[in-house]
Amino acid sequence: MPRLLTVQPRELAQRLAAAAKLLGVEQRLLRDVAALQPGLLVHQTDVLRVRIKCLEKLLMLSPPDATRLAAAEPALLTFRHEDLAARLGELAKQLGLNTNRTAGLVCRRPGLLVVPPAVVKQRLDAAVQLLQLPEEAGKSLALRVPGVLLQPPGVTRSHLLSLSALLNIPLDRATVAAAEVPQLLLVPPTEVQARLATLSETLKVPVDKVRLMAADRPVLLSHNSATIRSAAQQAATSKEQRR
């Protein structure tokens, strides 16, 4: 963005502060975003406000929700309305979904409008192939786990290999488990290991047994450690009350 060289430093600082106030985020966080998406600092706040209004109309959101979406993915404000509308249409075409469903996916993962639609489709195809799913299952996978569309295929494959190693099961069996609970493709290995340890502690059984249980019922690993502990405490409290 060489245009930024024509703006006085004080003006840049004012734009950053105004944008942070508009989005309701800390300046420190927005500064990091602006370093990667300098287009945020090219425009005055009035332009950003208009672009939030465009997001509201494009994705059929309320004004507060549109602002929250922009705060979650400020890079969206570097695009003109017509560019975002074109990307939404192309993304719908690539995923084989209607515009309303695609808009719903974007509301869950706003970064889907930042990544080129062709790249999103490549990532979806790679995930479908990795899980050995029928080609037509891609649409369902996209709706269930849109986060896979934001993750490079190499990372997705690495998570699958780690799942196989952590559960001590063959890769083909880990693939079946991940196809059943595809959210596991987004979980870093350290977090999977933490969840296994928490289940072992909560259920009071050895980790090896927990691995076998998780291999048969991968849904056991679909919640983070804090949620697992909370569920166990609630179950214990309910059991105590019944007594």
N, C-alpha and C positions, 0 to 999 in steps of 0.2 A: 504494500500500500504506500507507494512513494508520495501520494497526496498528503500523507501525514507530515511530511517535511515542510509543508506550506502552512502548517498550523502552529501557533505559538504554544510552548509548553504549558503555560498557564491555562490556555483554552483546552488543551488535552486533559489536564487535571480536572477542569470544571466539567467536561463532558463525561469523564469517568465517574465523577461524584454524582452527577445528575442521572446517569444510567443506572448506577447502583441503587439510588433512591427510587427510581422508577420501578425497578425489578424487585426491590426489597431484599437485596443481598449485600453482603459486606464488600467494601471496595477492594479489600485484599483478594477475595475470590474472583471478582470481576477483572481485576488486573491480570491475574493468571490466564483467564479466558481471552482477554484482549491481546495477550502476547501471542496466542495461537490464532485468534480471529481478529486481526486488527481492523477489520471493517466496522467493528462496533464503535470505533472512535472517529470514523469518517463523518458521521452524521450528527446533527443536533438532536436533542432529546425529542423534539416534536416529530421528527422522522421516525424515531424508534417507537414513539407512541402510536403513530399511524400504522406501523408494521405489526404491532401487537393487536391492533384493531383488525387488521387483515387476517391474522392467525385466528382470531375469534370467529370471523365469518367463514374462513376456509374449513376449519375443523369443527364448526358449530359448538363453540364453547361460550361460557359466560365470561364477562370481562375479568373477574378475579381468576378464573381457571386459565384464561389465555395468558395472563400475566405470570401465573405460576409456571406455565409451560415454557414461556420465554426465559424465566429465571432458571429453570432446569436445563435448558439448552439455548443459551444466549446466541449461539452461532446462527440460529434461525433468523435473527434480526439483521443478518448481513445479506439476506436475500430479498429481492423485490417480490411483491405479491404474485405477479404473473409467473415468476420463476418457481416459487413454491407450489403454485397451482399446477404447473407443468410437471414438477417432480412428483406431486401426489398422484396425478393421473398416470404417469409412467410407472410409479411404484405399484399402483393397483394392477396395471397390466402385467408387470413382471411377476407379481405374486398370484395372479389369477383371482383377485378379489374385486368386489365392487368398491366404489369410492367411499361409501359410508364405513364399511368394515376396515378399509385401509386407514381412514381417518381415526378410527378407534385404536388401531395399532400404534399410530403415530402419537396419540395421546398417552399411551402407555410407555412408548419408547420414542421420544421426540427426535432423537438422533437419527432415526430412519429417514428423515427428510434432509439430513446433512450429508449422509453417505450417498454417493451416486446410486441410483436404482439398479444399474447393471451389476454393481458390486454387491448389493444386497442379494440379488438373484444368485450370483455365484456362490455366496456364502450359504444360502438356503440349499442349493443343489449339492454343495459339498457335505452339508450336514445330513441330508437325505441319503446320500451315497454312503457316508460313514456309518449310519445306523442301519444300512441295508433295508431301507423302507421302499415300498412301491413309489413310483414317480408321483402319482396323484396324492400321496400322503404329504407332500410338501406344503400344501395350503393349510392342512390341519396343524402341522408342526409350527408354521409361522404364527398361527393364531394362539397356539398353546405357549410357545416359548419365543416371543419376538426378540429376546435378548441374544439368541443365537445368530440373528441377522446382523448384529453389531459386533460380533466376535470373529476375528480372522480364523479361517479353517484350521490353521496350524495350532492355535490355542485350543480349539474344540477337540481336535484329535489328541492333543497332549492331555487334556482332562480325562478323555476316555481311557487312554493308556494308564493314567495314574489310578483311575477307578479300578481297573483290572488288577493292578499291583496291590492297592490298598485292601481290596476285598479278597486277594489271593485266589482269583478265579481266572480261567482262560479269557482271552479277549473276546471271543464270540459270545460268551455268557455275559460279560460286562456290556457288550453291545445290546443284548436283549434287555438287560436291566435299564440301560440308558434310554432305549426306545420306549420302555414302559414309563419311565420318569425322566423325560428329556431335560428337566430343570437341572439335573445333575451335571449336564455338560457345561453349565455356567459356574459350577462351584469349584473354587481352587482346591488343589490337593490338601493343603494345610487345613482347610475348613472341613473337608471330608474326614480327615484324620481326627479332628477335634470332635466332630459329631459322633464318630465311632467310640471315642473315649467317653463322651458324655453318656451315650446309651449304655455302655458297659457299667459306668458308675451308677447310673439311675436304675438300671435293671438288676444290678448286682450280679452280673454274669461276666465271665472272662471275655476279653476282646475277641478272641478267636471264635467264640460262639456268636458274638454280635456280628462278626463278618459273615458267618453262614446265614444268620437271620436276614441281614441286609441284602445278601445276594439273592435270597428267595423273595424278599419283600423290600425292594429298593425304595419304596415310599417311606420307609423308616428314616432315610437320609434326606428327606425333602425339606426338613425344618432345621433351622440353625440351633446351636447349643442352648442359647437362652430360652428358646421356645420349648425345646425338649425338657429342660429343667422345670420350666413353669408348668407344663402339662403334667409332669410327674408330681409336682407339689400339689396341684389341684386334685389329682387323682387320690393322693394320699389323704388330703383333707376331707374329700368326699367319703372315703372309706372309713375314716375316723368318725365322721358325723353319723354314718349309718350304724355304727356300733352303739 
